[in-house]
Amino acid sequence: MCALLACVDGVVTEPAQAHIPVTDEGLLRGDGVFEVVRVYGGRPFAMDEHARRMAGSAANLRLEIDLGALQSDVDAVLAEAGPVDAAIRMLVTRGGHRIVLLEELKDLPETLALALVTYAPTRIMDGIKSLSYGANMLASRLARERGCDEALLVTPHGRVLEAPTCSFFYALGDGQLYTPPLGDHILDSITRRHVIAVTDAQERVTTKDDLAAITEAFLASTLREVHPVASIEERELAAVPGPLSAAAATAVAERIRASL
């Protein structure tokens, strides 16, 4: 457990006391950008990478952003929080407000059951991690309504993409890890980059037809790291976690420890 904190435009306070104007279009239209950073013992992992991606999202959205001020806000929150294991959520809104939230890590199931949810990416939002996450959150709710833990997004034409907030990795029994390509309008995930770096996973166009041949799979994200998948729709996977998934989890954890 950690004490929850918020910082709005440089002022650190309790989340219940933090506020922005209700006229801010970050609230009214989801017009803004965000990043979530994992904190280990008070130390954020891959902060520079998250900051660069946030700057890129802001540039693509034509949104002004002051990364120096945002970093100062993060530093102030972490100094107040101490050596916690937590998550830092950073937001910049169209109204020009900087928001930093220190959040508790959520309890996660040991393994995941995935449900396919049809989703059509919006090309104009490629490369933008925006506040407009309504569709992503709905996809997760639809999966849970069907008794699963998370959604696996698939285009109307049958291309497998990613989960609403995670990258998707899988194996086909040939000793190689694969992941759908960025060219299919999926997010350039920070954790995805690190998984590829330590496993030599290959990008591969992935279709619904491929799912029947998958031998093991996992989701990867800042908060989940490497999270094994036990089933996709009605099909249970034989290896949970599989050897490639277990090796990836160990390698990513070691990479994080070495960085910190």
N, C-alpha and C positions, 0 to 999 in steps of 0.2 A: 504494500500500500504506500502511496506517496501523496503528499499534500497537493491538491489541484491549484494551479495558478493561472492567471491570465495577464497579458500585457497588451494594452491598447495605446498605440502611439507613444510608447515609452514609459507608460505608467503601469507598474506592476500592482496587481490587486487580486482579490478572490474572484473567481469567475462570475459569481452572482452580482458582483459590483461593477463588472466591466460592461460597457455599452458603446454602441455606435448609433448614429442617427437612423431612424426608420426610413428616411428618404434615400439612404445609400443604395445605389443600384447593385452593389454586391449582394444585398439582401433582396431587393425587389426583383432582380433579373438574373441572379447568379453570375453577375459580371465581375469577375476577378480571378485570381490565381491562388493556388495553394501548394504546399508540400508538407509531407509528414516525415519526420526524422526519428529514428530509434535512438534512445539514450541508454547507455550502459554504464552504471555506476557514476552517473553525472556527466558522462562524456558522449557527445553526439557522434554517430558514425556516418561518414560520407557527407558531412555538411557541405563541403565545397561542391560536390556533385549535385546535391539537391539545390543549392543556391544557383548554380549555372543553369540547371533545367528550369528553375523558377524564372530566371531572367529571360530565358528563351521563350517560355510560355507568355510572359508579359509582353515581350516584343511582338510576338505573333498576334496577340490580342490588342495591340496598340495601347498598352497600359503602362503608365510611368511607374517606376519602382525604384526605391532607394535601398539597395542591398546592404549598404553600410549601416543604415539606421536599423534595418531589420535584424542584422547580426548583433547589434548592440542590445536590441530587445531580447533576443535569445540568450545572450550572455547574462543579462540581468535576471531573467527567469531562472536559469540554471544556477546562478550564484545564490539565489534565494532558496532553491529547492535542495541543494546539496547533492550527495552521491546517490542519486535515485536511478532505478531502472524504470523507464517511462517512455512516453512518446512526446515529441514536440510538433505541434501543428502550427504552421506559419501561413497566414493569409494576407493578401493585399487586395483591397476592394476598389471598385471604380470610383467610389467616393473619396479615395485617397487615404484610407485608414489602414494601418498596419496592426495585425492581430497575431499574437503568439499565445498558444494554449499549451500548458503542461497537462498531459492526460495519462491516466492509469492504463497499463496494458490490459487488454481484455483476455479472459480465459478462453482458450481455444480447444476444440476437440482434438483427440490424438490423431485421428485420420479424418478424411473428408469424403462425403458423398456428393457428387456433382450432378446437376440436372441441366440439360441443354435448354437454352433460352434463345430464341431468335432475336437478332439485333443487327441493325444496319448502321454502321459507323457514319458519322457526318464528316465528309472530307475537309470542310473548311476549318474544322477543329483539330486536324492532325497536328501533333506536336504541341498541343496546349493542354496543360493540366488545370482546367478551369474549375470554378465553384459550381458549375452546372452539372451536378452529379445525380440529378433526379432519375434519369434512365438507369444508371448503374445500380442505384439503391433499389429501384423497382425490380430489376432483374434478380437481385439477391432475395427479395421478398417472395417473388414468384417461385424461386427454387425452394425456399423454406416451406411455402404452402404445399409443395409436393412431397414434403418429408425429407428433403435433402439439406445439406449444409450451405451450399454455395452454387452459383450459376456458372456454367461454361457457355460463353457467348458464341453463337454460330450465325453467320449471315444467312439471309433468305436463299442464297445460292449454295449453301452448304459448306462454306469456309469456316473452319474452327479458328477462333481468334485468341481470347484470353478470358479470365474471370473479371468480374466488375471492378475489382481493385487489385488484381494479381496477374502475374504472368503464368503461362501454362507450359510445362515441360513434360515430355513423355519419352518412352522407349518402345521400340518395335521388336525387341529380342535379338538385335544385331550388335549389342554392346555399345550403342551410340545413343546419346541424348539428343532430342530434337525440340524445337520450339517454333511456333508460327513466326513468319517474318514481319519485320516492322512495316514493310511495304503493304501489308494488309490492313493498315490504318489502326494499328495497336500502339499503346503507349510505350515509349522508350524507357522502360522501368530501370531504376538504378540497381535494384537487386538482380534483375535479369542480366544486366551487364556483368555483375560479379559472378553470377552462376556460370555464365558463358566463359568468363576468364579462367575459372578454376576447374571446369569440366570439359571444355572444348565442345560444348553443345553446338549443334548446327541448326541454322534456320532452315525450315522446310515448310513449303505450302502444305497445309493440313486440311483434310476434308472430313466430313462425318463418316465417310466410308473407312477412313483410317482408324476410327475409334475401336472397331472390332478386333484390330490386330495389336492394340496397345498392351504391353506386358506390365508396365508400371508407369506411374505419373505422379507429379506433384505440382502444387502452386508455389510461387515465390513472390515475396513482397517484403517491404521494409519491416512490417510488424510480424509477419509469419516466418520470415527467413525461408526455410524449405519445409513445406507442409505436405505430407504424403496423402495421396488420393487412394481411397479404398474402392470406390465404385463410380461409374459414369452411367447415368440412367439406371437400367436394370442389371447392367453387367458388372460383376465384381471382379476386381483385378487379383491376379494370383499372388503377387508379391507386394506386401504392404508393411513397411516400405521395401521397395526393391533394392537390389545392390547398388544400382546407379544413383537412386534417390538417397540412400543412406550415405554413400560416398560424397554426394553433393552437399548434404547437410553438414557433414564433418568438415569438408573443405571450406564452405562458406563461413562456418563458425570460427575456424582457424584464421581465416582472412580478416574477419572482424576483430578478433583478439589481437592479431598482429598490428592492425591499423591503430587500435586504441592504445 
